Amino acid sequence: MDQKFSAIAKVKKQLLDAKEAALMEARTKVSRIEKEIFLVEEAQRSQQVPAQGMFCDLLHVKAFGERLYRQKQDLYESLEAAQLEANACLHHYQEARRDFEKIKYLEEEATSAMLKRLKKQEQLTLDEVALQLYALGGKVR
């Protein structure tokens, strides 16, 4: 077979696998951040203002709520960045996939052309053998 296309296809496949791994990692990061946001929102919903007690208890609850709010905002910023990264990885993966498919197509075309040449060569050889047998005309027996 034609080795130049198979070597290129191997390299493109490795590149495609690397891009796919990066895409999966980026999607995992997005998922992890979404889970963290959910947990922070749950903590915000479960937070209760004390009905009685000292004023410092109220200040602690308020400070904790503000910290949760800032944490949630930071997580949303991280989520946006992670989604942009995941989209970029998806774009790179699609490009790598397209390049790999092109090389695979060229490799298959080269293989098909080689098989066609081999079949034609075999047919010519068989025709030559048949012509020689016909020329001998039964002298072989």
N, C-alpha and C positions, 0 to 999 in steps of 0.2 A: 504494500500500500504506500501511498505518498506520505512520507514521514514529516514533511514540513508542516502540513496542516494538523497532523496529530500532535505534534509538539506545541504548536500554537494553541490548539484546543485544550491541551492539558494546562497550559499557563492561564488561559482564559477561565477555565473551570476553577482553578485555584483562586483566581481573583474574584470570581463570582461567589465562591464559598466564603471568602473573607468579607465581601460586601454583605452577604446574607447574615453572617454572624454579627456584623456591626449593626445591621438593621434590627435583629432580634434583641441585641443588647439595648439599643435605643428605645425600642418598644417596651422592654422590661423596665427601663428607667421611668418611662412615662407612667406605666402601671403602678410602680412603687410610689411615685409622687402622688398619684391620684388616691391611693390608699392612705397615705399620710394626711392628705387634705381631709379625707373622710373622717379620720380619727380626731383631727383637730376640731372639725365641725361637731363631732359627737361630744367632745370635751366642752365646747362652748354651749351646746344645748343642755348638757347635764349640770352646768354651773348654776348655782342658786345663790341669790343674795340673802344674807341672814336677816331674819325678821327682827331679831333682837340681839343684843350683845354689845360689845365695845365698838367704838368707831374705827379702831385699827383693824378689826376683822373685816369691816366693810372696805377699808382701803386695800387690804390684802386681796380680797375678791376682785375689786376693781383692777388692781395691778395685774392679777393673774389673767383677767379677761382681756386686758390690753396686750399682754404678752401673747396670748393665743391669737388675737387679731393680727398682730405683726407677723407671727409665725405663719399664719394662713396666707397673708399677703406675700411673704417671701416664697412660700410653697407655690402660689399661683404664678409668680415670676419664674420660678424654676420649672414649673410645668410648661409654661409657654416656650422657654428656651429648649426644653427637652423635646417638645413637639416639633419645633423648628429643626432640631437635630434629626429627629426621626424622619421628617419629610425629606431632608437632604439625603439621609441614608437610603430612603426609598428611591429617590431619583437616581442616586449612584448605582443602586442595585439594579434598577430597570435598565440603565445604560449598559452595565456589565452583562446582564442577561441578553440584551439585544446583540452585543458584540459576540458573545458566546454562541448564540444561535446562528449568526452570520458565518462564523468559522465552522460550526458543525455542518451547515449547509454546503459550504465550499468543500469540506472534507468528504461529504457524501457524494457531491458532484464529481470530485476527483476520483473517488473509488468507483463510481459508476462508469466514468470515462475509461478508467483502467480496465475494468471488467469487459467493457465493450471492445476495447483494443485486443484484449486477450482472447475473447470469443472469435473475433475476426481473424486473428492469427491462427487460432486452432482450426477454424473453418478452411483457411488457405492451406494449412498443412494437410488436413484431411482430403482436400481437393487434389493436392499434389500426389498424395499416396494413391488416391483412386485413379488418377491419370496414369501413374506409373504402372499400376496393376492392369489397367486397360491396355497400355502399350505392350506389356509382356504378353497379354492375350492368352493366358492359360498355359504358358510355358513352365509355370511354377509347379504344376501338378505332376 
